[in-house]
C-alpha cells in the first residue's frame, strides 16, 4: 500500500526532530504483521544509528520486505511502532526523511529519466524552485547524466536500478532502505551499484537487504538476520563470528549420513552439518562444539573406534555464511515474502 502524499499545509504543521539528536535514526519497536493466519513479522525490535550501513539478511519468506515496508510507511503494522528520527513513520516529516528502493521498483518505462525524476520529486514534496536542482544532483550522483533524456524502458537493468536509486534519493532523505538493489544484475553492474551504495553511505544511513552474503561482508558494519519473522541475530560481523567461534571442520572417509550421525553423537558436539564434497569417497562435516580442544580429542577417538580414516581436523573461522546458516537452520518459511 503506497503511503499518501502529504500536502504543503500538513508539512508546515508537522512536528520537528533535531537532526543532531542522539535519538536513533531508525527504530523498529516490537513490529508485527499477519497475513491471514501467517505471522509474517513477529515482534521485531532494533535500532540503527546515524551513518550506519546495516545488512538485512534472511531466507526467502523471512519477513524482510514486510519489515521494510513498515519502516517506510508503505504498510501499517498490526502491533508495534516504527520511527524515523524519533518521529512516527506515518508522520509527514518522517516520511520525508526516508527513501525506499523496493525490490521491484515501479518505474514508468515510457517516461524519460529526467521527467520521471521530476515527477517523483514533485510527489515527494520537493519545492518547485528546487526540483531541477534535486534532479540534477541525483543524475550526477547515480551517474545518469548521459542517460537523462532516454526512455527508462530503453535502459539496461543496471541503469534502471540506478534510476530506482535516484528516485529514492531525489528528496535528499537521511535514510535509505534498499531491497535487493543488485538482484538480477550481471557481475559488472553489481560492482558498480555496490560502489555507489558505499559512496552514498558516506552521507546517508542505509538498511541494505540482499541475498549476496559476500556483498554484506564487504560493505556493511553491522548485520541483522531475520528468520521465520523473528530477529535472530544483531551485531557486527566480528561479534556474530565470535558467537560461532568454536567450529571444527572434519573430513573422514565413508558416506555422509554415516559420518554426520557418528559425529553428532560425540560428547560436546552441538550440531553437525555436511559441508561441500571433498571427493574420493570422503565426507566433510562442520561441527559446532562446546570446547574445540576437548572435543577434538573425542572426535579422533570416535573416528578411530568406528574404523574410519580421519583426513582432516581443523578449527574453522566462521564466515557470514556460517553465521547465517547457523542462526536460520530449522526455522521455516512463514509467508511468501523475501
C-alpha positions as CSV (number, residue, x, y, z in Angstrom):
1,X,0.0,0.0,0.0
2,X,1.5,3.3,-1.1
3,X,1.6,5.9,1.6
4,X,-0.5,9.1,1.0
5,X,1.4,12.1,-0.3
6,X,1.3,15.0,2.3
7,X,0.2,18.4,1.4
8,X,2.3,21.5,2.0
9,X,-0.1,22.6,4.8
10,X,0.5,19.3,6.6
11,X,4.2,19.7,6.2
12,X,4.2,23.1,7.9
13,X,2.4,21.8,11.0
14,X,4.4,18.6,11.4
15,X,6.5,18.1,14.5
16,X,10.2,18.5,14.0
17,X,13.2,16.5,15.2
18,X,16.6,17.8,15.9
19,X,18.9,16.4,13.2
20,X,21.8,16.4,15.6
21,X,19.9,14.4,18.2
22,X,21.3,11.3,19.7
23,X,17.9,9.5,19.1
24,X,18.5,6.5,16.8
25,X,17.7,7.4,13.2
26,X,15.7,4.2,12.5
27,X,13.7,2.4,15.2
28,X,11.7,-0.8,15.0
29,X,9.8,-1.5,18.2
30,X,8.0,-4.8,18.5
31,X,6.9,-4.7,14.9
32,X,4.4,-7.5,14.0
33,X,2.4,-8.2,10.9
34,X,0.0,-11.0,9.9
35,X,-1.3,-12.1,6.5
36,X,-4.3,-14.2,7.3
37,X,-3.2,-17.0,9.6
38,X,0.5,-16.4,8.8
39,X,2.6,-14.2,11.2
40,X,5.0,-12.6,8.7
41,X,6.8,-10.5,11.2
42,X,6.8,-11.4,14.9
43,X,7.9,-8.8,17.5
44,X,11.0,-7.4,15.6
45,X,12.9,-4.7,17.5
46,X,16.2,-3.0,16.5
47,X,17.8,0.5,16.4
48,X,20.0,2.0,13.6
49,X,22.2,5.0,14.4
50,X,23.2,7.9,12.2
51,X,25.7,6.9,9.5
52,X,25.4,3.1,9.8
53,X,25.3,0.8,6.8
54,X,23.4,-2.2,8.0
55,X,22.9,-5.5,6.2
56,X,19.4,-7.0,6.5
57,X,19.5,-10.8,5.8
58,X,17.2,-13.7,5.9
59,X,15.9,-16.7,3.9
60,X,13.1,-16.2,1.4
61,X,9.9,-15.7,3.3
62,X,11.6,-14.5,6.4
63,X,9.7,-11.2,6.5
64,X,12.4,-8.7,5.4
65,X,10.3,-7.0,2.7
66,X,7.3,-6.7,5.0
67,X,9.6,-5.2,7.7
68,X,11.0,-2.7,5.3
69,X,7.5,-1.7,4.1
70,X,6.5,-1.0,7.7
71,X,9.7,1.0,8.3
72,X,9.0,3.2,5.3
73,X,5.3,3.8,6.0
74,X,4.0,1.8,3.0
75,X,2.5,-0.9,5.3
76,X,1.0,-0.5,8.7
77,X,1.9,-2.9,11.5
78,X,-0.7,-4.9,13.4
79,X,1.4,-4.3,16.5
80,X,4.4,-2.2,17.5
81,X,5.8,1.0,16.1
82,X,8.4,2.3,13.6
83,X,10.1,5.7,13.9
84,X,12.4,7.7,11.7
85,X,14.5,10.3,13.6
86,X,12.3,9.8,16.7
87,X,9.1,10.5,14.8
88,X,6.3,8.0,14.0
89,X,6.9,6.7,10.4
90,X,3.3,7.8,9.4
91,X,4.2,11.4,10.2
92,X,4.8,13.8,7.3
93,X,8.3,14.7,8.4
94,X,9.4,11.1,9.0
95,X,8.3,10.1,5.5
96,X,10.3,12.9,4.0
97,X,13.4,11.6,5.7
98,X,13.4,8.1,4.2
99,X,14.0,7.0,0.7
100,X,12.8,3.5,-0.4
101,X,14.0,1.3,-3.2
102,X,11.7,-1.8,-3.4
103,X,12.9,-5.0,-5.0
104,X,10.6,-4.3,-8.0
105,X,10.7,-0.5,-8.5
106,X,7.5,0.8,-10.1
107,X,9.2,2.7,-12.9
108,X,7.3,4.3,-15.8
109,X,9.1,2.7,-18.7
110,X,7.7,5.1,-21.3
111,X,8.9,8.2,-19.5
112,X,12.3,9.9,-19.9
113,X,14.6,9.5,-16.9
114,X,14.7,13.2,-16.2
115,X,11.0,13.7,-16.5
116,X,10.3,10.7,-14.2
117,X,12.6,12.1,-11.6
118,X,11.0,15.5,-11.8
119,X,7.6,13.8,-11.3
120,X,8.8,11.8,-8.3
121,X,10.4,15.0,-6.8
122,X,7.1,16.8,-7.1
123,X,5.2,13.9,-5.5
124,X,7.7,13.7,-2.6
125,X,7.1,17.4,-1.7
126,X,10.3,18.9,-3.1
127,X,9.7,22.7,-3.6
128,X,9.0,23.7,-7.2
129,X,12.0,26.0,-7.2
130,X,14.3,23.1,-6.1
131,X,13.1,20.4,-8.4
132,X,15.6,20.9,-11.2
133,X,18.5,21.2,-8.8
134,X,17.4,18.0,-7.0
135,X,17.1,16.1,-10.2
136,X,20.5,17.3,-11.5
137,X,22.0,16.2,-8.2
138,X,20.8,12.6,-8.3
139,X,21.5,12.3,-12.0
140,X,25.1,13.2,-11.2
141,X,25.4,11.0,-8.0
142,X,23.9,8.0,-9.8
143,X,25.9,8.5,-13.0
144,X,22.8,9.1,-15.1
145,X,23.7,12.4,-16.7
146,X,24.3,10.9,-20.1
147,X,21.0,9.0,-20.0
148,X,18.8,11.8,-18.7
149,X,16.7,12.1,-21.9
150,X,16.5,8.4,-22.6
151,X,13.3,6.4,-22.1
152,X,13.5,4.3,-18.9
153,X,12.4,1.2,-20.8
154,X,15.4,1.5,-23.2
155,X,17.9,1.3,-20.4
156,X,19.8,-1.9,-19.2
157,X,18.6,-3.4,-16.0
158,X,21.7,-2.0,-14.2
159,X,20.8,1.6,-15.3
160,X,17.1,1.0,-14.4
161,X,18.3,0.2,-10.9
162,X,20.3,3.4,-10.9
163,X,17.0,5.2,-11.8
164,X,15.4,3.4,-8.8
165,X,18.2,4.6,-6.5
166,X,17.8,8.1,-7.9
167,X,14.1,8.2,-7.2
168,X,14.8,7.1,-3.6
169,X,17.4,9.9,-3.3
170,X,15.6,12.8,-5.1
171,X,14.1,14.3,-1.9
172,X,17.5,14.1,-0.2
173,X,16.4,11.7,2.6
174,X,18.6,10.9,5.7
175,X,17.7,7.2,5.5
176,X,17.8,4.8,2.5
177,X,16.0,1.5,2.7
178,X,17.2,-0.7,-0.2
179,X,15.5,-4.1,-1.0
180,X,17.7,-6.3,-3.2
181,X,19.3,-3.4,-5.2
182,X,21.6,-5.8,-7.1
183,X,19.1,-8.6,-7.8
184,X,19.3,-9.9,-11.4
185,X,22.3,-7.8,-12.4
186,X,25.4,-9.0,-14.1
187,X,28.7,-9.1,-12.1
188,X,29.9,-5.7,-13.6
189,X,26.7,-4.0,-12.7
190,X,26.7,-5.5,-9.2
191,X,30.1,-4.0,-8.6
192,X,29.0,-0.6,-9.9
193,X,25.8,-0.5,-7.8
194,X,27.7,-1.7,-4.7
195,X,30.3,1.1,-5.2
196,X,27.5,3.6,-5.5
197,X,25.9,2.4,-2.2
198,X,29.3,2.7,-0.4
199,X,29.6,6.3,-1.7
200,X,26.0,7.1,-0.5
201,X,26.8,5.6,2.9
202,X,29.3,8.5,3.5
203,X,26.3,10.8,3.9
204,X,23.3,8.5,4.5
205,X,22.1,5.9,6.9
206,X,21.4,2.7,4.9
207,X,19.5,-0.5,5.5
208,X,20.5,-2.9,2.8
209,X,18.6,-6.2,2.2
210,X,20.4,-8.7,-0.1
211,X,20.9,-12.4,-0.6
212,X,24.6,-11.8,-1.6
213,X,26.4,-12.5,1.6
214,X,29.9,-11.5,0.4
215,X,28.5,-8.2,-0.5
216,X,27.4,-7.6,3.1
217,X,30.7,-8.8,4.4
218,X,32.5,-6.3,2.2
219,X,30.4,-3.1,2.8
220,X,28.3,-3.4,6.0
221,X,29.4,-2.6,9.5
222,X,26.6,-4.5,11.1
223,X,24.1,-7.3,10.3
224,X,20.5,-8.0,11.2
225,X,19.3,-11.6,10.4
226,X,15.6,-12.4,10.2
227,X,14.1,-15.9,10.2
228,X,10.5,-17.0,10.4
229,X,9.5,-13.4,11.1
230,X,11.8,-13.0,14.1
231,X,15.1,-11.2,14.6
232,X,17.6,-14.0,15.3
233,X,20.9,-12.0,15.1
234,X,22.0,-8.4,15.5
235,X,25.6,-7.3,15.7
236,X,28.9,-6.5,13.9
237,X,30.4,-9.2,11.8
238,X,33.1,-9.8,14.4
239,X,30.6,-10.1,17.2
240,X,28.5,-12.6,15.3
241,X,31.5,-14.6,14.3
242,X,32.7,-14.7,18.0
243,X,29.4,-16.4,18.9
244,X,30.1,-19.0,16.3
245,X,33.9,-19.4,17.0
246,X,34.0,-23.0,18.3
247,X,33.7,-24.8,15.0
248,X,35.6,-27.7,13.7
249,X,35.9,-29.0,10.1
250,X,36.3,-32.8,10.0
251,X,37.0,-34.8,6.8
252,X,36.6,-38.6,7.0
253,X,36.0,-41.5,4.6
254,X,32.6,-43.1,4.1
255,X,29.0,-42.0,3.4
256,X,27.8,-38.6,4.5
257,X,24.8,-39.8,6.5
258,X,27.0,-42.2,8.5
259,X,29.7,-39.6,9.2
260,X,27.1,-37.0,10.3
261,X,25.3,-39.5,12.6
262,X,28.6,-40.6,14.1
263,X,30.0,-37.1,14.8
264,X,26.6,-35.9,16.1
265,X,26.9,-38.5,19.0
266,X,30.3,-37.2,20.1
267,X,30.0,-35.5,23.6
268,X,30.4,-31.7,23.2
269,X,29.1,-31.5,19.6
270,X,26.1,-29.2,19.4
271,X,25.4,-29.6,15.7
272,X,26.9,-31.4,12.6
273,X,26.4,-30.2,9.0
274,X,27.7,-31.7,5.8
275,X,29.9,-29.1,4.0
276,X,30.7,-29.5,0.4
277,X,32.1,-32.6,-1.4
278,X,35.8,-33.2,-1.0
279,X,35.5,-36.2,-3.4
280,X,37.4,-39.5,-3.4
281,X,34.7,-41.1,-1.3
282,X,35.2,-38.6,1.6
283,X,32.8,-36.5,3.6
284,X,33.4,-33.1,5.2
285,X,31.4,-32.2,8.2
286,X,31.3,-28.8,10.0
287,X,30.7,-29.2,13.8
288,X,29.7,-26.6,16.3
289,X,31.2,-27.6,19.6
290,X,31.3,-26.5,23.2
291,X,35.1,-26.6,23.5
292,X,37.1,-27.3,20.4
293,X,40.2,-28.5,22.2
294,X,38.4,-31.1,24.4
295,X,36.0,-32.2,21.6
296,X,38.8,-32.6,19.1
297,X,40.3,-35.4,21.2
298,X,37.0,-37.1,21.5
299,X,36.5,-36.9,17.7
300,X,39.8,-38.5,17.0
301,X,39.0,-41.4,19.3
302,X,35.4,-41.8,18.0
303,X,36.5,-41.9,14.3
304,X,39.3,-44.4,15.1
305,X,36.9,-46.7,17.1
306,X,34.5,-46.6,14.2
307,X,37.2,-47.8,11.8
308,X,37.1,-44.7,9.7
309,X,40.1,-42.7,8.4
310,X,40.4,-39.1,9.6
311,X,41.9,-37.0,6.8
312,X,41.5,-33.5,8.3
313,X,40.5,-32.0,11.6
314,X,40.9,-28.2,11.8
315,X,39.4,-25.2,13.5
316,X,37.2,-23.3,11.2
317,X,37.0,-19.5,11.3
318,X,33.3,-18.7,10.7
319,X,32.2,-16.6,7.7
320,X,29.0,-14.7,7.4
321,X,27.6,-17.7,5.6
322,X,28.3,-20.0,8.6
323,X,26.6,-17.5,10.9
324,X,23.6,-17.1,8.6
325,X,23.1,-20.9,8.3
326,X,23.6,-21.5,12.0
327,X,21.1,-18.8,13.0
328,X,18.4,-19.7,10.4
329,X,18.7,-23.5,10.4
330,X,15.4,-25.2,11.2
331,X,13.3,-22.1,11.0
332,X,10.5,-22.5,8.5
333,X,9.1,-20.1,5.9
334,X,6.1,-18.2,7.2
335,X,4.9,-16.3,4.2
336,X,5.6,-15.5,0.6
337,X,7.8,-12.5,1.4
338,X,11.5,-12.0,0.7
